Amino acid sequence: MHKNNRIEHPEERDKVIIIRDLNKSFGDYHVLKGVNLDLYERENLVVLGKSGTGKSVLIKIISGLLKQDSGTVEVLGKEVSQLNERELQELRIHIGFSFQNSALYDSMTVRENLEFPLVRNRKNLTKKEKDYAVETVLDAVSLGQTINQMPSELSGGQRKRIGIARTLILQPKIMLYDEPTAGLDPITCLEINGLINEVQERYHTSSIIITHDLTCAKQTGDRITMLLDGHFNKVGTFEEVFNTDDERVKSFYEYNFIE
Ligand SMILES: Nc1ncnc2c1ncn2[C@@H]1O[C@H](COP(=O)(O)OP(=O)(O)OP(=O)(O)O)[C@@H](O)[C@H]1O
């Protein structure tokens, strides 16, 4: 099943991330070899690729956790590698990270986990404003009933949803999802794909979704691309990317697609 309401011609919108000629090596291993990529306002862009091709490295460079060897990464109009630590912190407030292992704090309730980013970044909020923010994001992920529960009492899918809610509480402009469906059963994967689309609609976020789950790509991506030998050859719809003679893309499809 394809994404409902896929955005046509996102290229006509403003760019929120602009990556040009990005290179990154670790020792002799040249991971990113002249990467060019644009993320447009309010689109979901899926980045596919085999394990170890550099998808996480790319996200880390975008968020300033890792420095490139050469090339530029502009996020919300700022060249990331030129920012000092304070400026990076300010930029990161606008970026929501949903990492594979972005664990919740086990000793805190769901409410306390969700309040945590507010305590750090929105110090002037009243208790009423905090309660409202927590209830709103819990409603967005349809888990209002879990507010006083501990993470250990939640299912894997529920924990993933609460993790996403925790990033939404600061109302990010950009969402970076790293393997959002990894380790989840097929039904829960569908729910998470649906949630990613709901987040896009409700919060007007622009998102990069890193995955090797082709169902996730099909259901969430307005545009899709694949990291192959250190760069992106083609960005387009699911059909545009997979209707190809490139054996590397064809074999990725054959080994990964289950519907
Ligand atoms: N800090 C680092 N030091 C040395 N090598 C690294 C470092 N970070 C990543 N690498 C290497 O860069 C390559 C790409 O890693 P990356 O984590 O981006 O892969 P990936 O595409 O996200 O894979 P997966 O789907 O398995 O998460 C790997 O070979 C990895 O060993």
The ligand as an ORCA input file, in Angstrom:
! r2SCAN-3c Opt
* xyz 0 1
  N      33.144      6.889     14.449
  C      33.491      5.998     13.516
  N      34.764      5.567     13.414
  C      35.139      4.685     12.460
  N      34.290      4.173     11.539
  C      33.022      4.548     11.600
  C      32.541      5.487     12.580
  N      31.224      5.678     12.379
  C      30.883      4.905     11.319
  N      31.951      4.232     10.854
  C      31.957      3.317      9.713
  O      31.280      3.950      8.635
  C      30.496      3.000      7.937
  C      29.073      3.472      7.816
  O      28.455      3.411      9.092
  P      26.925      3.790      9.352
  O      26.695      3.571     10.813
  O      26.635      5.128      8.808
  O      26.162      2.698      8.489
  P      24.603      2.565      8.214
  O      24.393      2.737      6.772
  O      23.860      3.482      9.132
  O      24.370      1.062      8.628
  P      23.203      0.341      9.496
  O      22.035      0.231      8.574
  O      23.811     -0.976      9.825
  O      22.963      1.200     10.712
  C      30.667      1.672      8.653
  O      31.607      0.884      7.974
  C      31.175      2.058     10.009
  O      32.004      1.063     10.549
*
